[in-house]
Amino acid sequence: MQRLPGVGPKTAQRLALHILKRPEAEVEALAQALIEAKKQVGLCTVCFHLSSEPVCEICRNQNRDNGTICVVADSRDVIALEKTREFKGKYHVLGGVISPIDGIGPEQLTVQALVRRVSQHKPEEVIMAISPSVEGETTTLYVGQLLKPFTKVTRIAFGLPVGGDLEYADEVTLARALEGRRELD
């Protein structure tokens, strides 16, 4: 259990003890559900988001804007963006970020599939929505340069969280907030 992301030793122990206390049929049902999910859920052949179908629900949705593609590192990012209900376009999941230290280069990601998709379908805009870590910045700049010959490439804004105090923000966050400023409506 401790191998699961975000699960420390105490939580792993609590989960294990809880499972051991449950009826055997309930534990078997949980195990079977996990096995079925692993067998049935794969990647969308268009955007590489998690899907139980060859093409995910977002890519099949005719009401979505085909002229805008939002590039994210993984499916968790799609889920987070979808919760806002603000983005109406399509997605492309890279499957991670470029990280030479971890042995992850562009070849291990879906970068070439994205370049093919953009060069063939010519969307009006590609939005880079990758976290601003060193690896995220590297990925954003690399992918952005590959896509610029085909379309407009933008990135999401970064800055201060709602409810955050200026005095507690780090210098990089404050600099990004200043760079991304916009006129009052």
N, C-alpha and C positions, 0 to 999 in steps of 0.2 A: 504493500500500500504506500510505503514511503517513496517509492519510485514515481508516483503520480505527481504532477506539477503542483506546487503549493501545499503539499502534504508533508508536514514535519513528523518527527518521531512520535510525539504525543497524540496527534490526530490519527496517525496510522494505527497506533495501538488501540485508540477508541473505536475506530472503524472495524478493525479486526475483531475486537471483543464483541461489538454489536452484532456483526455477522455471525459469529459463533453462537450467540444467544438466540438467533432467529430459527424458526422451524426449517427443517431440511428442504422442504418443498419451496419455500421462499428463497433460500440460498441458491437452489438449482435454477429457479426462474430467473434470478439475477444473472447467474452465470450464463444461462442460455440467451438472455437478452443481450449481453455483452458480445457473445459469439455471433449472434445474428447481425448486430449492428456492424461488427467488424467485417462480416461477409457482404452485407448489403450496401454499405456506404463506401463510395469511391469518390473520384474527382470528376467534375464536369469536363467534358471534352473541349468546351469553348473557353471557359474562364478559370478552370482548375479549383473552383470552390467545392466544398464537400457536397455530395449529392447522392441520392439513392437511384437516380435516373442517369442515363448517359449525358443529358443536357439538363442543367439545374433549373429550378423554378424561375430564378431571376433572368437567366438567358432566354428562357421560353416566353417570358412575359412580353407581349406585344405593346403594352402600355409604357414600357421603359424606353428611355431615350437612347437610341443606338449611336447618337453623335457624341456621346461622352463616355469615356472609360476611366474608371478610378482604379489605379494600381495600388495594391496593398501587399504586405508581406505574407499574411496567412489568413485563413478563414475566420479566425477570431476577430480580425479587423473588419471583415465584411459584416459580421454579426453586430459589432459595435456601431458601425456606420448605419446599418439598417434600423437600429433602434432609434436613431434620431428622426427617421422618416423625412429627412431633408433631401437626400440624394436620390435622383430619379433615373440615373443612367445605368450603365452596366459596369461590371468589375473585371479585374484580372488579378489572380492570386499568384504571386511569384513563388511561393513555397519557402520563403525565408529571405535572408539578406546576404549580400556578399560579405564573407568573413574569412579571409585567408588563414587566419590563426586556427579556425575550426575546419579548414580544408573545404570551404564552400566558395566556389567561384560561380560565375554566370552560367557555366555549363550544368551545374547542379540545380539551377532554378529554371523557371519557365520563361526566361527572357527571350529566347529565339521565337517561341510561339507567340509572344506578345508583339515582337517586331513584325512577324508575318501577318498577324491579325490586323495591326495598325496599317501596314503598307497595303494590304488588300482592301480593307473596308474604309480607310481614310476618315476616321472620326474627326469631328471638329475640334475636340480637345481631349487630352489625356491628363488626368489629375494624379500627381504622385502623392500618395497618402501613406508615407512610410515614416515610422518614428525617427526622431532626430538624433539617434545615437551615431557614433562614428561609422559603424557598419551601415546604418540606415542612410546616412548622408552619402556614403560611397555608392550605395546601390542607386539612390535617387539621381545622383549626378551621372553615373554610368548609363543607366537606362534612359534618362532624359536626353543624353547626347545621341543615343541610337535612334530615338523617336523623332527628334527635331526635324529631320528632313521630310517627314511625312505629315506632321500636324503640329498644332500649338500644344506645348507642354507646360503645365502649371503645377504648383505644389500647394498643399494646404497651408494655411497660416499657423504660426506658432506664437504663443505668448503666455499671458498670465491666466490661471484658472479663475473661474467665477468665484468670488469670495476670498481670493488670495490677497495677501498684503504685499506691497512693493518691498518693504524692508526685509522680507524673508525669501524673496526670489533671488536666484543666482544670477550672475552677470550675463550668462549666455541667454537665459530666458528673457531677461530684461532687454538685451540687445535685439533679440528676435521680435519682441513685442513692439519695440520702437521701429524696426524695419517694416513690420507688417501693418503699421498704422494706416488708418483710412479716414476720410472726411466724415464728419457727423452727418447723419441723415436729417 
